[in-house]
Amino acid sequence: MVFVSITRLRLKSVFQLFPFIWHTFKSGRQLKRESRFIKGKTLMDKNLTFWTMTLWNTEADMRAYRNTNDHKKAMPKLQFWCDEASIVHWQQETDNFPTWIEAHQRMQTEGRVSKVKNPSENHLSFKFPAPKLP
C-alpha cells in the first residue's frame, strides 16, 4: 500500500508569494533528502492556489517529514499567508499518481481544512473549484 498526501493552499495576496516560494524551496530540498518519500508533484492553480501531491511508503514516513526541519518551520506561517488551506490523505495499491481531478474530489469528500487566520468563504464552506489543469 502507498500513502497519498494532498495539500491545497491559497495565498491571501501576492505579497506572501516570495516567502511562500522560499519556504517551498527549503521544504523541497528537505524532501529530496527523505529516503522514505516515493515521489511527488505540484500544481500551480489560478488565484495564487498551489496543490501538492506526495506518495509515501507509510503515513508515519509522511509525518516524520512533516514534523521536522524546514517543513515544520514553514507550517505555522501558512495560517498567516493563506486564506484557504486543506489536506486529504488516503491509501492506494500502486505508486501511480492519482489525477488532479481525483485529488480535488477526495479533498471535497474526505479532506479537512487547516487553520487560517482570515478564512475565505470557500474555506469556511469547504467548497472550492476544481484545479485548472495545464
N, C-alpha and C positions, 0 to 999 in steps of 0.2 A: 504494500500500500504506500501511496505517496501523499504527503500532506501539502495541501494547496492553501496559500495565503494571498488574499487580495486586499489592497487598500485603495481608497479613493479619497483624495484631498483636494479641496478647492481653496485657493488663496483669496483673502479678502480684497487684496489690492496688488497692483504691480510693484508697490514698494516692498512687499515681502518676497519678491521673486529672487533677488540676489542672495539674501541669507538662506532661503529655501534651497536654491541650487547649490550653494556652498556646502550645506549640511547633507544634501543628497549625494554630492561627490564624495564626501568623507564617509558616509554610511556605505556607499557603493564600494569604496576601497576596502572597508572592513568586510563587506560581503564576499569580495573576491578572495579574501584570505580564509574564509569559512569553509572548511572541508566538508561539512555536513549539508551544505547548500547544493542542490542539484542543478537548478537553473532558474533564470528569471527574465522578465522583460517589463518595460514601462510603456505607457501610452500618454502622450500629451494631448489632452482633450481641449475642447473650446472653453473659453471663460476662465482661464487660469486653473483648470482642473487637471489633476495628474492621477493616474492609476498605476499601481504596481501589481505584478503577478509573480510570485515566487513559489518554487516547488522544493520541498524538503524531504528528507528521509523520515523524520518524525516531527510531531508537534513540539516535543522537547528541544529538538535541534533549532527550530524556528525561535522558540522562546529564549534559548541561550544566546542567540544572535541579537534578538530584540532588546534584551535586558542588559546588554554590556556595551562598553566603549562608546564609539561615536553615535551609534543609533540611539542608545539610551540617553545621551546628551541632547539629541535633537528632539526626541518625543515631547518633552514638556513645552517646547516652543510652539508646537503646532496649534495648541489651543489659542494662542495669540495671533498667529499668522492666518489661520483658516476660519472660514465661516461654515464649512461643511467638511466633515471627516467621518469615514465609516470603514468598517472591516468585515470580512467574512472569511471563514475557513471551512474546509471540508477535506475528506479523504477520497482518493480515487485509485483505481487499479494501476494505471500506467503513468509514465512520466511525460506524457504528451501534454502540451499546454491546452487548457480549455480555451474556447473562443472568448473574446471580449463580451459578446452578447450573453453567453452563459454566465460570465463573471457578473455582469450587470443584473441578470435575472436572479442569480443566487444572492447578490447583495441585497436586492429588494425583498426577497422572501426569507432569507436565513441570516442576513447580516445584522450588524448593530452599529449605532453611532458611537463616536468617540467624543469626549468633552471638548467643546469650543466655547470661548468667552462670549462671542457675538454670533449666535447661530442664525443662519438664513431661514426663510420659510421652508425651503426644501429640506434642510437639516431637521427642523422641528417636525415636519410631517414624514420624514424619511422617504421622500419621493423626489427623484431626480431623473433627468433624461438619460437615455442610453448613450454610451460614448459615441462620438463622431469618429468613424474609422477612416484611416487614410485611403 
